[in-house]
Each structure stands twice: as structure tokens, then as C-alpha cells.
Amino acid sequence: ETGVTQTPRHLVMGMTNKKSLKCEQHLGHNAMYWYKQSAKKPLELMFVYSLEERVENNSVPSRFSPECPNSSHLFLHLHTLQPEDSALYLCASSPFRTENTEAFFGQGTRLTVV
Amino acid sequence: RKEVEQDPGPFNVPEGATVAFNCTYSNSASQSFFWYRQDCRKEPKLLMSVYSSGNEDGRFTAQLNRASQYISLLIRDSKLSDSATYLCVVSEGKLSFGAGTTVTVRA
């Protein structure tokens, strides 16, 4: 079983749809992250949760809404997205937010907005 | 200026060759450094951490130059399976990613 699991792996949605991405980590980590990866661009940090509390929101549009019900689960709720939101959305976790340790990534959700 | 900059490549090398590339970072307070590997349409995975004294893991050697604010990755005896995008990651409490250097190893 992989340490960080994301579902769905692929998602196609219309601009008026509402969908949610799910992430689950089995590593006992306290910090979880959402990243966006567009073609040929660096990973963009979207949200950071530490011990289920949102500690960072990097100027992400409100059409992206994160939720962290417990330290093992992270959701990203999507509504009224734009075509430019099409990208690979990666969830990651790390032992603690403030330590300079590696992050472990899920396999990502490839999102296409039509 | 970007926090982490990498030559996007691609570096096209024959099997068995040595390939090396650098990454520069802008924050002198950065404390930890990593190389991640990302295969096509897959998630990034940690390749190796980069230590101040430099470190080696099999065919991979990483170096850190704090004075000039760059890290490097060298791959010896390249294999076809080394074809991937290599992401430079710098941490000063949060991880900053480069856009990646693409390496293609051909038979």
C-alpha cells in the first residue's frame, strides 16, 4: 500500500461542476499539502495543513476549497473552475511542517476542465 | 528572480555516459536540499538528500556549494531507466521546487 493515496487519478469536469479530490496518508505524518503542477512549471504550493489546521494559503482562488477532517485525510473541493485550472494536483505529507524534511507525494489527480 | 532555477534541458545522452546539471537557489538561508525524480505523468519521488560535504548514492553524486548557492547532480554510467525529470528542491522551512531538468538516455 502506498504511503499517500489520491483519488481519482483522472478527472474531467465542466466549468459549472462541483467535484472533490481526496488524499489519504498512512505514514503518521502531521503535515499535509496540496500542490498544483502545470506543464513546464515548478510545483506551486496551494495549501498547507499542520495538525488539521490550515497554516498556509498561497493566494489560491476561492473556487478551490480545502478540507482536512483529520491528520490522515485531505480534500480539495472544486467548483466553477476555469480551463486554466487544468493541471496535475498533487497531495503530499511530511512528518512536521517546520522541519526541513522530505515530502512524500501521492500519485496525483490529473484534472481537465472543459 | 525565481527561488529555484534549473536548466530545463533536455539532456540527451547515450547509455553509459555521464551527465551533470546544476540548480541555483536565491535564498541564502536555505537549510536543506534535495533532488527528486519525476517520471512522465507520475508523482515526484525523493532521489537523494544533498549534504554540505557532498554525497554519493550508487551512480548518483550530489554536491552543494553554499557560497555560490547552487547544487549539482551527476549521473554516471547512465541507464535507460534514468530517463526522467529531475527536480531540485530547496527548503528553508518550506519546500521550494525547481521546474525540473529533463534527462533522456538513449540506447
Boltz contact constraints between the chains, C-beta under 6 A:
constraints:
  - contact:
      token1: [A, 41]
      token2: [B, 99]
      max_distance: 6.0
  - contact:
      token1: [A, 42]
      token2: [B, 97]
      max_distance: 6.0
  - contact:
      token1: [A, 42]
      token2: [B, 98]
      max_distance: 6.0
  - contact:
      token1: [A, 42]
      token2: [B, 99]
      max_distance: 6.0
  - contact:
      token1: [A, 43]
      token2: [B, 97]
      max_distance: 6.0
  - contact:
      token1: [A, 90]
      token2: [B, 43]
      max_distance: 6.0
  - contact:
      token1: [A, 98]
      token2: [B, 93]
      max_distance: 6.0
  - contact:
      token1: [A, 100]
      token2: [B, 31]
      max_distance: 6.0
  - contact:
      token1: [A, 100]
      token2: [B, 32]
      max_distance: 6.0
  - contact:
      token1: [A, 100]
      token2: [B, 91]
      max_distance: 6.0
  - contact:
      token1: [A, 102]
      token2: [B, 34]
      max_distance: 6.0
  - contact:
      token1: [A, 102]
      token2: [B, 46]
      max_distance: 6.0
  - contact:
      token1: [A, 103]
      token2: [B, 95]
      max_distance: 6.0
  - contact:
      token1: [A, 105]
      token2: [B, 43]
      max_distance: 6.0
  - contact:
      token1: [A, 105]
      token2: [B, 44]
      max_distance: 6.0
  - contact:
      token1: [A, 107]
      token2: [B, 43]
      max_distance: 6.0
  - contact:
      token1: [A, 108]
      token2: [B, 43]
      max_distance: 6.0
